[in-house]
Amino acid sequence: MSASVFFSSASELATISNTFTVDRTATDPTTISLVITDPDGDETTYTYAESEITRTGPGAYRKDITCDNDGTWTYEWVGTGAAVDTEVGTWDVQETQLGHLYCPVSTLKSRLSIDSTEDDDELHAACFAASRWIETHCDRVFWRSLAEARTFEPNDCHTAVRLPAFCDLVSASSVKTDTAGDGSFATTLTGGYRFLPGNPGAAPEWRPYDELVLTTGSFPVGTQGRLDTVQITGVWGWPKVPPAIRTAARIIAADTFRLKDSPFGVAGEGDFTVQVGENARALKFLKPYRRDVVLVG
């Protein structure tokens, strides 16, 4: 795993996973441990024997790690016995004050071959603007929020909830309904529902859920004027920032930074002038991640 995680409190999580194999066949080790080293060099060891690691399939294990410190984190999976294997990797954590940047300032400086710090404010502004523009263009964010409860209105048939813009769901811990219309959400569903898509990990990259459907019965119809009768508690956003989003952010941030030297939206001189605007290359990267656009008229 090599990715960026943003955090706004100690509740932000990074999901670390590994599949142990023997002769390319997924195999459960006799013992499993996961060593996490934070940016300060402090180590924490988790073991499957103590139920600190979750098994998701033959040889496959995962662990959610609380990210409460910015910098580079490292992990080391160790399997012994039936499947002897060691897997080492890193991930980066960036604090919220940086603005959930899909293109960090350091990346933009490398792309533009800038070594000095005199333009750092302009560079950060370009990265921030590019990141927010991508979210507005796609109607979604590509980082994971803290776990929280959000309320929604069922569809006209009262059998499904289509999650609206900026409400992609990474994972859910509970689904509750408000049958009295008083905002209490006193009824907890223990079954009879499912989230879609049914196989979020089947695509080349893991995607979030965007719909909740009932397999039996219907959601309550709002009373006392209350329409949002369904409450979902979970982690919102995107499981992991897609590489295509990072690439688009680099392109847009670079174009945005160049605008400081092109007040009329034109960069370059003579035969090398180019119009700075919506970059077609960036839009191609973003197209698969944009929510459905409804055309009127």
Backbone bond lengths (Angstrom), bond angles and torsions (degrees), N, CA, C in turn:
res aa  C-N    CA-C-N  psi(-1)  N-CA   C-N-CA  omega(-1)  CA-C   N-CA-C  phi
1 M - - - 1.463 - - 1.515 109.34 -
2 S 1.307 116.74 125.91 1.460 121.70 174.74 1.511 107.39 -139.48
3 A 1.322 116.92 102.88 1.458 120.82 -173.86 1.512 109.61 -155.87
4 S 1.327 115.64 176.50 1.456 121.16 176.65 1.517 109.73 -110.22
5 V 1.320 116.17 139.90 1.452 122.47 175.65 1.519 106.81 -125.40
6 F 1.332 116.56 135.16 1.449 120.17 176.91 1.526 108.26 -101.70
7 F 1.321 117.39 151.82 1.449 118.09 177.71 1.521 111.43 -140.68
8 S 1.332 115.07 145.58 1.456 120.47 175.36 1.521 110.87 -121.46
9 S 1.311 116.73 -2.86 1.464 121.94 171.99 1.521 106.79 -167.62
10 A 1.327 115.45 -178.50 1.462 119.46 -177.56 1.526 112.34 -70.84
11 S 1.343 118.41 1.05 1.456 120.97 -178.39 1.520 113.45 -88.30
12 E 1.329 118.15 -8.89 1.466 120.34 -179.25 1.525 109.52 -68.79
13 L 1.320 116.25 139.39 1.459 120.83 -173.84 1.519 112.02 -121.87
14 A 1.322 115.41 148.10 1.459 122.72 168.89 1.528 106.32 -118.57
15 T 1.326 117.22 132.00 1.462 121.33 -179.40 1.527 109.34 -95.82
16 I 1.336 115.95 118.02 1.459 122.45 179.99 1.523 107.71 -106.55
17 S 1.334 117.74 126.67 1.463 120.51 -177.50 1.520 110.37 -135.30
18 N 1.325 115.19 158.59 1.464 120.56 179.01 1.526 109.08 -159.44
19 T 1.334 115.95 147.23 1.464 121.67 174.76 1.522 108.57 -119.87
20 F 1.323 117.00 118.81 1.457 122.84 178.78 1.531 109.05 -84.02
21 T 1.324 116.86 137.86 1.463 120.65 -178.48 1.524 111.52 -133.93
22 V 1.318 114.26 154.94 1.465 122.41 171.45 1.519 106.30 -130.54
23 D 1.331 116.90 118.08 1.466 121.58 -175.77 1.529 110.69 52.55
24 R 1.336 115.62 43.67 1.463 124.65 177.23 1.518 113.49 69.08
25 T 1.329 117.11 11.98 1.464 121.18 177.18 1.520 109.41 -108.78
26 A 1.327 116.68 126.19 1.461 120.72 -179.82 1.523 109.84 -58.99
27 T 1.341 115.35 124.89 1.463 120.80 -174.02 1.518 109.89 -138.97
28 D 1.334 116.65 138.37 1.463 120.92 177.66 1.519 110.24 -78.86
29 P 1.335 118.12 124.54 1.463 120.32 174.09 1.526 110.69 -67.96
30 T 1.320 115.64 164.20 1.466 120.03 175.78 1.518 110.10 -70.85
31 T 1.322 117.00 -43.36 1.464 121.52 175.00 1.525 108.86 -131.27
32 I 1.325 115.13 147.72 1.466 121.14 -178.42 1.519 109.29 -134.07
33 S 1.328 115.41 133.20 1.467 119.93 174.70 1.517 109.28 -137.87
34 L 1.310 116.04 154.47 1.457 123.26 178.63 1.524 107.78 -132.13
35 V 1.323 115.93 119.94 1.462 121.52 179.97 1.527 108.71 -104.66
36 I 1.319 116.12 120.85 1.461 122.38 179.72 1.524 108.96 -109.80
37 T 1.328 116.79 128.95 1.458 121.65 177.22 1.525 108.02 -117.18
38 D 1.347 116.82 120.90 1.459 119.92 -178.32 1.526 110.67 -82.34
39 P 1.332 119.13 174.42 1.467 121.52 -176.86 1.522 114.28 -60.18
40 D 1.337 118.05 -20.16 1.463 121.13 178.26 1.520 112.68 -86.87
41 G 1.342 116.52 -2.86 1.462 120.09 179.78 1.511 114.46 91.31
42 D 1.336 118.28 4.42 1.459 121.34 179.59 1.527 110.15 -81.29
43 E 1.333 116.27 131.81 1.457 121.99 -177.33 1.523 111.60 -102.43
44 T 1.359 115.40 142.46 1.459 122.47 173.16 1.519 107.67 -132.70
45 T 1.330 117.13 130.39 1.461 121.58 -178.60 1.526 110.25 -109.93
46 Y 1.336 116.13 129.87 1.462 122.49 177.43 1.530 108.26 -115.22
47 T 1.327 116.70 147.25 1.462 120.25 179.75 1.517 110.44 -129.89
48 Y 1.336 115.32 150.84 1.459 120.34 176.81 1.521 110.29 -71.96
49 A 1.316 116.67 -31.49 1.465 120.96 -178.71 1.524 111.71 -61.01
50 E 1.330 116.92 -29.99 1.469 120.53 -178.44 1.526 111.70 -98.93
51 S 1.344 115.86 18.95 1.472 122.67 177.15 1.520 112.80 59.44
52 E 1.325 117.26 28.62 1.460 121.12 178.60 1.529 111.39 -93.43
53 I 1.334 116.68 -10.94 1.457 123.11 -179.91 1.524 107.87 -122.89
54 T 1.334 117.38 140.71 1.465 122.30 -177.20 1.526 110.83 -100.66
55 R 1.323 115.96 130.78 1.463 121.12 174.80 1.521 108.40 -88.15
56 T 1.323 118.22 127.18 1.466 122.38 -178.43 1.518 113.13 -109.50
57 G 1.324 117.57 -4.18 1.456 122.02 179.92 1.514 109.56 169.06
58 P 1.325 118.60 -179.19 1.471 120.65 179.20 1.524 111.34 -55.57
59 G 1.308 116.67 118.00 1.462 122.17 178.31 1.512 114.97 71.93
60 A 1.330 118.32 -3.28 1.470 121.95 -174.52 1.529 111.06 -103.55
61 Y 1.329 115.50 130.49 1.459 121.19 -177.15 1.526 110.00 -139.50
62 R 1.346 116.04 154.53 1.451 120.37 -179.70 1.523 110.08 -147.43
63 K 1.324 114.20 159.54 1.463 120.47 179.27 1.525 108.51 -151.38
64 D 1.336 116.97 131.34 1.459 121.57 173.77 1.528 108.51 -89.33
65 I 1.329 115.17 125.75 1.458 121.03 -177.80 1.522 109.80 -109.66
66 T 1.311 116.97 128.58 1.465 121.75 176.18 1.525 109.94 -71.33
67 C 1.329 116.35 126.29 1.469 121.80 -178.84 1.531 108.87 -102.67
68 D 1.308 116.64 101.79 1.464 120.67 -177.97 1.520 111.78 -118.84
69 N 1.333 116.79 20.28 1.464 120.51 -178.53 1.522 107.82 -154.16
70 D 1.333 117.01 134.95 1.459 118.90 -179.68 1.523 110.56 -86.47
71 G 1.323 115.52 150.15 1.448 121.82 -178.14 1.523 110.45 131.08
72 T 1.318 116.75 -165.84 1.464 122.21 -178.19 1.525 110.84 -93.59
73 W 1.318 115.74 125.20 1.454 123.33 176.37 1.527 108.75 -103.85
74 T 1.327 117.37 151.84 1.461 121.35 176.53 1.526 109.86 -126.66
75 Y 1.325 115.18 152.80 1.459 119.97 176.23 1.519 109.34 -134.49
76 E 1.327 116.12 154.21 1.456 122.22 176.70 1.523 109.17 -142.83
77 W 1.338 115.48 111.58 1.451 121.05 173.56 1.522 108.75 -85.39
78 V 1.330 117.09 135.59 1.462 121.29 179.19 1.531 108.74 -131.12
79 G 1.343 116.24 121.36 1.451 121.49 175.22 1.521 109.68 -116.34
80 T 1.310 116.15 142.40 1.464 120.36 -179.82 1.527 109.67 -130.51
81 G 1.323 115.99 167.69 1.461 121.49 174.67 1.514 112.52 78.59
82 A 1.337 116.67 -112.93 1.465 121.60 -174.25 1.528 112.77 -65.11
83 A 1.330 116.87 -25.56 1.476 120.68 178.18 1.524 108.00 -142.74
84 V 1.307 114.76 97.84 1.466 120.10 -178.85 1.520 108.36 -86.91
85 D 1.322 116.43 116.97 1.469 119.71 -177.08 1.518 109.48 -160.10
86 T 1.335 115.34 151.02 1.464 122.11 174.83 1.519 107.98 -135.13
87 E 1.328 116.47 129.00 1.459 122.18 -179.99 1.530 108.49 -127.62
88 V 1.334 115.97 124.66 1.465 121.29 -176.34 1.528 109.13 -120.79
89 G 1.319 117.05 143.17 1.458 121.02 178.33 1.516 111.67 -163.19
90 T 1.339 116.04 -179.62 1.460 121.55 -178.37 1.522 110.32 -137.54
91 W 1.331 115.44 162.57 1.462 121.15 166.61 1.528 108.31 -148.94
92 D 1.315 116.20 156.17 1.462 121.73 -176.87 1.517 110.77 -108.21
93 V 1.315 114.93 141.13 1.462 121.82 177.05 1.522 108.41 -117.67
94 Q 1.334 115.98 128.14 1.460 121.46 178.89 1.518 109.20 -117.61
95 E 1.323 117.28 137.20 1.445 120.46 -178.24 1.520 110.79 -73.56
96 T 1.338 115.57 156.07 1.448 121.51 -175.91 1.516 112.53 -61.07
97 Q 1.320 118.16 -30.67 1.452 120.96 -178.62 1.529 112.00 -57.53
98 L 1.329 117.00 -23.43 1.455 119.94 177.12 1.521 111.57 -73.05
99 G 1.336 117.20 -14.11 1.449 120.71 172.98 1.510 116.15 89.81
100 H 1.337 118.99 29.74 1.467 120.36 -179.72 1.521 110.49 48.45
101 L 1.313 116.22 61.20 1.456 120.92 -176.42 1.524 111.34 -85.51
102 Y 1.331 116.84 121.62 1.457 120.54 175.13 1.524 110.55 -77.71
103 C 1.319 116.05 -19.38 1.465 121.78 172.02 1.523 107.17 -125.69
104 P 1.338 119.38 101.39 1.460 121.37 178.69 1.531 111.29 -63.86
105 V 1.313 115.74 158.60 1.464 120.49 -179.66 1.520 110.94 -58.87
106 S 1.321 117.64 -40.50 1.464 120.94 -179.04 1.527 111.47 -61.41
107 T 1.339 116.46 -37.04 1.461 120.47 178.88 1.522 110.96 -68.26
108 L 1.332 116.66 -41.95 1.464 120.11 179.18 1.527 111.06 -65.73
109 K 1.335 117.07 -39.01 1.468 120.22 178.22 1.524 110.44 -63.46
110 S 1.330 117.17 -39.05 1.453 120.56 178.25 1.524 110.61 -66.05
111 R 1.335 116.46 -40.81 1.465 120.47 -179.28 1.527 111.20 -64.13
112 L 1.336 116.49 -35.92 1.460 121.50 -176.80 1.527 112.98 -96.61
113 S 1.342 116.22 3.62 1.474 121.89 -179.57 1.524 111.65 56.10
114 I 1.335 115.73 48.68 1.461 122.17 178.44 1.524 108.62 -105.42
115 D 1.312 116.96 125.21 1.467 121.70 -178.91 1.527 112.83 -105.83
116 S 1.320 118.03 -22.54 1.460 121.56 -175.99 1.524 111.07 -83.53
117 T 1.320 116.22 172.39 1.469 122.24 179.43 1.520 112.57 -109.86
118 E 1.330 117.55 -0.01 1.462 120.02 -173.27 1.527 112.99 -66.02
119 D 1.341 118.04 -23.36 1.469 120.49 179.82 1.520 112.60 -105.06
120 D 1.317 117.55 17.48 1.467 119.90 -174.88 1.528 112.89 -59.67
121 D 1.344 117.01 -37.99 1.465 119.50 179.40 1.525 110.70 -63.74
122 E 1.325 116.29 -44.99 1.474 120.28 178.42 1.526 110.83 -65.09
123 L 1.327 116.98 -37.47 1.464 120.99 179.67 1.521 110.92 -65.85
124 H 1.327 115.89 -43.96 1.464 119.26 178.86 1.523 110.49 -64.33
125 A 1.331 117.06 -40.96 1.465 120.51 178.82 1.527 110.59 -61.33
126 A 1.339 117.39 -39.05 1.458 121.45 179.48 1.533 111.01 -66.74
127 C 1.336 116.65 -42.37 1.470 121.25 178.62 1.524 110.70 -64.95
128 F 1.328 116.13 -41.52 1.462 120.87 -179.40 1.525 110.04 -65.94
129 A 1.330 116.67 -46.37 1.463 120.60 -179.44 1.520 111.32 -62.68
130 A 1.328 117.10 -41.83 1.459 120.93 179.16 1.526 111.12 -62.32
131 S 1.321 116.83 -42.41 1.464 121.44 -178.52 1.521 111.35 -65.21
132 R 1.350 116.71 -44.26 1.463 119.62 179.78 1.529 111.03 -69.62
133 W 1.344 117.90 -35.01 1.457 119.95 178.97 1.527 110.64 -64.65
134 I 1.317 116.40 -40.99 1.472 120.74 178.74 1.523 110.22 -60.62
135 E 1.331 117.61 -43.74 1.463 120.99 -179.57 1.523 110.97 -64.17
136 T 1.324 116.93 -42.65 1.463 120.45 178.94 1.522 110.91 -66.25
137 H 1.322 116.53 -40.66 1.463 121.39 -179.93 1.528 111.43 -64.75
138 C 1.324 116.66 -39.05 1.473 121.42 -176.19 1.522 113.15 -92.53
139 D 1.337 118.01 -11.24 1.469 122.66 -176.54 1.526 112.38 60.23
140 R 1.331 116.47 37.35 1.462 120.36 177.65 1.527 108.61 -164.46
141 V 1.337 115.46 160.53 1.458 120.78 174.42 1.519 108.22 -107.62
142 F 1.322 116.13 156.17 1.466 120.48 -175.05 1.532 111.54 -116.01
143 W 1.334 116.52 25.55 1.455 121.80 172.74 1.520 107.62 -124.77
144 R 1.316 116.21 162.13 1.460 120.42 -177.37 1.521 110.73 -93.25
145 S 1.318 116.07 132.07 1.450 121.41 178.41 1.525 109.90 -83.58
146 L 1.300 115.46 176.72 1.457 120.64 170.64 1.523 108.51 -71.31
147 A 1.327 116.75 157.12 1.454 120.53 175.42 1.523 109.06 -67.27
148 E 1.328 116.48 128.14 1.457 120.51 179.81 1.515 109.73 -155.54
149 A 1.340 115.76 164.58 1.462 121.96 178.84 1.524 109.61 -94.97
150 R 1.346 115.85 133.88 1.455 121.88 175.86 1.517 108.51 -130.48
151 T 1.335 116.78 147.40 1.460 121.00 -177.52 1.527 110.76 -109.96
152 F 1.356 114.99 149.48 1.451 120.76 -174.86 1.521 111.12 -142.19
153 E 1.338 114.27 161.10 1.456 121.89 178.18 1.522 109.53 -101.98
154 P 1.337 118.86 128.64 1.462 120.59 178.02 1.533 110.94 -65.02
155 N 1.340 115.88 164.33 1.460 119.37 176.80 1.522 110.28 -73.20
156 D 1.338 116.27 -179.27 1.459 120.37 -174.65 1.518 113.39 -61.85
157 C 1.346 116.11 -28.28 1.469 119.43 179.44 1.527 111.63 -87.50
158 H 1.323 116.50 -4.61 1.471 122.82 177.77 1.521 113.22 60.31
159 T 1.346 116.41 29.16 1.462 119.80 179.39 1.524 112.33 -119.60
160 A 1.327 117.77 -0.28 1.462 120.38 -177.66 1.521 110.44 -153.23
161 V 1.315 115.01 158.38 1.467 122.59 173.90 1.519 107.08 -128.07
162 R 1.310 116.61 113.29 1.461 121.38 175.14 1.519 107.15 -87.08
163 L 1.328 117.07 114.45 1.454 120.52 -175.86 1.522 109.90 -67.49
164 P 1.331 118.19 128.27 1.465 121.61 -174.04 1.522 112.21 -78.02
165 A 1.322 115.56 -176.51 1.462 121.76 179.28 1.521 110.82 -55.87
166 F 1.318 115.43 143.01 1.465 124.06 178.47 1.529 112.64 64.93
167 C 1.339 116.69 20.24 1.467 120.43 178.43 1.530 111.12 -128.73
168 D 1.334 117.58 34.44 1.458 119.54 171.15 1.523 108.51 -60.51
169 L 1.329 116.92 144.74 1.460 121.75 -174.52 1.525 110.80 -115.63
170 V 1.335 116.18 123.49 1.460 121.35 177.98 1.526 110.21 -82.49
171 S 1.321 116.82 -48.15 1.466 121.51 179.46 1.521 108.35 -157.28
172 A 1.333 116.33 152.54 1.463 121.37 -178.81 1.521 110.48 -122.94
173 S 1.314 115.41 140.78 1.469 120.37 177.02 1.515 112.30 -104.73
174 S 1.350 118.04 -21.32 1.460 119.98 178.00 1.524 110.84 -161.65
175 V 1.348 114.73 153.13 1.462 122.56 172.02 1.519 107.34 -128.05
176 K 1.329 116.93 124.95 1.458 121.59 -178.36 1.519 109.84 -128.06
177 T 1.333 115.75 157.14 1.458 120.57 177.96 1.527 110.32 -126.84
178 D 1.330 114.07 155.37 1.463 121.86 179.23 1.521 107.77 -110.65
179 T 1.328 116.75 93.19 1.464 121.16 -176.86 1.523 112.34 -80.52
180 A 1.326 116.98 -20.74 1.461 120.27 -177.77 1.524 112.80 -93.52
181 G 1.338 116.96 -13.81 1.449 119.57 -179.36 1.514 113.33 73.66
182 D 1.340 116.26 22.24 1.464 119.57 -178.31 1.527 112.93 -110.17
183 G 1.358 116.63 7.98 1.457 119.85 178.65 1.509 114.59 79.35
184 S 1.340 117.32 13.75 1.470 119.81 -176.63 1.524 112.64 -86.35
185 F 1.333 118.48 -26.80 1.470 123.29 -177.88 1.531 109.83 46.77
186 A 1.329 114.33 57.60 1.464 120.93 -172.52 1.518 113.49 -83.94
187 T 1.333 117.88 -14.58 1.464 120.80 -176.88 1.525 110.33 -101.17
188 T 1.335 116.25 120.21 1.464 121.49 178.14 1.523 109.49 -100.23
189 L 1.322 116.78 125.00 1.463 120.88 178.31 1.526 109.29 -79.76
190 T 1.325 115.64 129.86 1.464 120.73 179.61 1.526 112.04 -106.97
191 G 1.319 117.16 0.86 1.458 122.26 179.74 1.506 109.46 175.35
192 G 1.341 115.70 -175.82 1.454 119.61 178.58 1.512 114.40 80.13
193 Y 1.327 117.22 19.52 1.461 120.50 177.82 1.523 109.06 -149.41
194 R 1.327 115.34 164.00 1.454 120.83 175.82 1.523 109.15 -151.86
195 F 1.331 114.90 155.31 1.458 120.87 176.87 1.525 109.14 -100.54
196 L 1.330 115.28 146.11 1.459 122.27 178.41 1.525 109.88 -118.40
197 P 1.343 117.91 148.03 1.464 127.36 4.20 1.517 112.68 -69.43
198 G 1.334 115.62 152.94 1.456 120.28 -175.96 1.511 114.06 -69.55
199 N 1.331 116.92 -26.58 1.467 121.13 179.53 1.524 109.12 -127.40
200 P 1.334 117.97 75.05 1.476 120.48 -175.48 1.516 113.90 -63.58
201 G 1.336 117.23 -18.78 1.453 119.71 -179.66 1.519 113.52 -97.25
202 A 1.353 117.05 6.15 1.460 119.61 -176.47 1.519 112.69 -76.08
203 A 1.331 117.14 -26.02 1.464 120.96 -179.99 1.528 109.37 -74.77
204 P 1.348 117.52 172.90 1.471 119.39 178.85 1.522 113.63 -56.18
205 E 1.350 117.30 -24.91 1.451 120.63 176.64 1.524 108.70 -137.87
206 W 1.318 115.30 152.48 1.462 120.79 -176.50 1.520 109.77 -67.82
207 R 1.339 116.80 130.16 1.455 121.81 -178.85 1.518 110.06 -114.00
208 P 1.328 117.98 160.20 1.460 120.65 -179.18 1.527 111.39 -82.86
209 Y 1.341 115.51 171.24 1.459 121.31 172.35 1.525 108.86 -82.88
210 D 1.342 116.35 146.68 1.460 119.52 178.46 1.521 113.15 -130.99
211 E 1.349 116.73 6.25 1.467 118.75 179.57 1.526 110.41 -155.77
212 L 1.333 115.61 143.55 1.463 123.73 173.89 1.518 107.32 -116.04
213 V 1.332 117.56 125.38 1.467 120.78 -179.76 1.525 109.52 -126.88
214 L 1.324 115.25 145.66 1.457 121.08 175.20 1.526 109.49 -87.39
215 T 1.312 116.02 141.05 1.464 120.55 174.80 1.515 110.95 -97.36
216 T 1.324 116.45 -8.82 1.458 122.19 175.85 1.520 109.04 -154.69
217 G 1.339 117.10 144.07 1.451 121.01 176.83 1.525 113.01 73.99
218 S 1.324 116.01 -161.41 1.456 121.59 -178.87 1.525 109.51 -147.95
219 F 1.313 115.68 158.22 1.458 120.83 176.04 1.527 109.26 -73.96
220 P 1.335 117.40 152.97 1.468 119.26 179.86 1.527 111.87 -66.09
221 V 1.344 113.98 145.20 1.462 120.03 174.83 1.517 107.74 -83.29
222 G 1.310 116.74 135.32 1.458 120.54 -175.38 1.516 113.11 -58.16
223 T 1.309 115.80 136.22 1.459 121.95 174.33 1.523 108.13 -118.86
224 Q 1.312 115.14 164.02 1.467 121.50 -178.17 1.536 110.88 55.52
225 G 1.332 115.19 30.67 1.458 119.20 176.62 1.511 115.13 79.86
226 R 1.328 117.50 4.64 1.467 119.98 -178.46 1.528 110.08 -92.79
227 L 1.353 116.62 125.83 1.451 121.66 -178.46 1.521 112.94 -102.34
228 D 1.346 117.04 -31.85 1.471 120.04 -178.41 1.525 109.16 -83.01
229 T 1.329 115.88 86.49 1.466 121.65 -174.12 1.522 113.17 -99.21
230 V 1.333 117.96 2.44 1.467 121.45 -179.00 1.524 109.05 -119.21
231 Q 1.322 115.38 131.03 1.467 120.89 178.81 1.531 109.36 -120.17
232 I 1.331 115.70 126.89 1.457 121.33 177.57 1.522 108.07 -116.98
233 T 1.323 116.31 127.32 1.457 121.40 175.17 1.522 108.14 -106.60
234 G 1.316 115.99 125.77 1.456 118.87 -178.29 1.509 112.70 -176.55
235 V 1.327 115.42 -170.85 1.458 123.06 176.75 1.522 107.53 -98.37
236 W 1.320 116.78 128.24 1.460 121.65 -172.31 1.523 111.20 -108.91
237 G 1.328 115.46 156.54 1.455 119.87 177.83 1.512 111.92 116.45
238 W 1.322 115.55 -136.36 1.470 121.95 -175.54 1.521 107.90 -126.66
239 P 1.338 118.58 138.61 1.468 119.92 -176.37 1.525 113.83 -57.06
240 K 1.337 116.84 -36.03 1.457 121.43 -176.80 1.522 107.63 -160.50
241 V 1.327 117.60 139.65 1.459 120.38 -178.97 1.533 109.37 -62.43
242 P 1.334 118.68 118.27 1.471 120.74 -178.48 1.531 111.70 -66.00
243 P 1.328 117.94 143.23 1.470 120.53 177.44 1.526 112.92 -55.81
244 A 1.339 117.58 -35.06 1.464 120.40 179.95 1.518 111.53 -64.44
245 I 1.334 116.78 -33.85 1.469 120.58 178.17 1.523 109.79 -68.49
246 R 1.322 116.82 -40.08 1.463 120.26 177.85 1.530 110.62 -63.79
247 T 1.330 116.11 -41.25 1.461 119.91 -179.77 1.518 111.11 -64.76
248 A 1.325 116.73 -44.86 1.464 120.38 177.87 1.521 110.90 -61.62
249 A 1.331 116.82 -39.19 1.467 120.50 179.75 1.523 110.87 -63.66
250 R 1.325 117.47 -39.04 1.465 120.22 178.37 1.524 110.91 -62.72
251 I 1.332 116.15 -44.26 1.459 120.91 -178.79 1.529 110.58 -63.44
252 I 1.332 116.37 -47.99 1.465 120.76 -177.00 1.522 110.99 -68.73
253 A 1.346 116.94 -40.09 1.462 119.91 179.25 1.520 111.19 -63.64
254 A 1.329 117.06 -40.09 1.468 120.50 178.68 1.525 110.58 -64.10
255 D 1.340 116.96 -43.86 1.461 120.52 177.52 1.525 110.80 -61.97
256 T 1.338 115.91 -42.33 1.461 120.41 -178.52 1.523 111.09 -64.98
257 F 1.329 116.31 -41.40 1.466 119.45 179.56 1.525 110.93 -62.70
258 R 1.319 117.31 -38.48 1.474 121.03 -178.77 1.529 111.66 -67.31
259 L 1.332 117.08 -19.46 1.462 119.83 -179.95 1.524 112.42 -62.31
260 K 1.338 117.48 -24.38 1.454 118.95 -179.03 1.526 111.52 -63.93
261 D 1.326 117.41 -22.36 1.463 121.99 178.67 1.530 111.70 -106.39
262 S 1.346 115.83 8.31 1.467 118.91 179.66 1.521 109.22 -137.35
263 P 1.335 117.57 74.39 1.460 121.45 -174.91 1.523 114.48 -59.22
264 F 1.333 117.72 -22.10 1.457 120.16 179.72 1.526 112.56 -101.62
265 G 1.349 115.41 14.35 1.455 119.70 176.33 1.501 114.33 79.77
266 V 1.358 117.48 15.88 1.454 121.46 -179.91 1.510 109.10 -124.26
267 A 1.328 117.74 130.36 1.459 122.31 -179.64 1.521 109.39 -115.62
268 G 1.328 116.78 146.29 1.457 121.38 177.50 1.517 112.11 98.18
269 E 1.329 115.45 -179.04 1.452 120.86 -178.28 1.520 110.34 -136.39
270 G 1.338 117.01 151.17 1.452 122.51 174.11 1.511 112.96 55.50
271 D 1.331 115.24 -128.23 1.460 120.22 -176.91 1.517 113.28 -71.88
272 F 1.337 117.29 -6.26 1.468 120.74 -175.18 1.521 112.42 -106.06
273 T 1.340 118.01 13.88 1.454 120.58 179.32 1.518 110.40 -69.51
274 V 1.344 115.92 140.53 1.461 121.79 176.90 1.516 108.85 -134.39
275 Q 1.305 116.13 148.08 1.464 121.19 177.30 1.525 108.72 -85.02
276 V 1.343 116.35 125.26 1.458 120.72 179.18 1.518 108.52 -91.53
277 G 1.297 118.22 121.13 1.457 122.14 -179.50 1.500 109.71 -168.20
278 E 1.337 117.47 -147.85 1.448 120.64 177.90 1.523 108.94 -65.74
279 N 1.310 116.04 114.41 1.452 121.50 -175.14 1.532 110.27 -79.63
280 A 1.332 116.39 122.26 1.463 120.89 -176.76 1.521 111.58 -61.30
281 R 1.334 117.15 -35.34 1.463 119.67 179.48 1.516 110.45 -64.78
282 A 1.328 116.79 -42.94 1.461 120.60 179.60 1.522 110.79 -64.33
283 L 1.335 117.33 -41.04 1.462 120.84 -179.27 1.524 111.85 -63.03
284 K 1.321 117.13 -33.65 1.468 120.04 177.42 1.525 110.72 -65.80
285 F 1.327 116.65 -39.02 1.462 119.95 177.92 1.523 111.11 -66.53
286 L 1.332 117.15 -33.74 1.459 121.68 -175.07 1.525 113.16 -83.77
287 K 1.317 118.07 -23.24 1.464 121.75 -172.35 1.523 113.74 -52.47
288 P 1.345 121.10 -44.98 1.472 119.74 -178.51 1.527 113.53 -66.89
289 Y 1.323 117.50 -15.33 1.467 120.52 -174.55 1.523 112.60 -104.69
290 R 1.338 116.40 -0.77 1.449 119.98 -178.29 1.519 109.77 -82.76
291 R 1.333 116.47 134.25 1.454 119.77 177.69 1.523 110.07 -64.70
292 D 1.333 116.32 159.08 1.450 120.83 -177.16 1.517 110.31 -57.43
293 V 1.322 115.21 130.29 1.460 121.33 178.83 1.517 108.62 -98.44
294 V 1.327 116.27 125.50 1.455 121.25 179.99 1.521 108.66 -93.33
295 L 1.335 115.97 120.39 1.469 121.09 179.65 1.522 109.19 -93.07
296 V 1.325 116.17 133.46 1.459 121.94 -178.99 1.519 108.69 -114.94
297 G 1.331 117.75 132.77 1.450 121.18 176.37 1.501 112.89 88.31
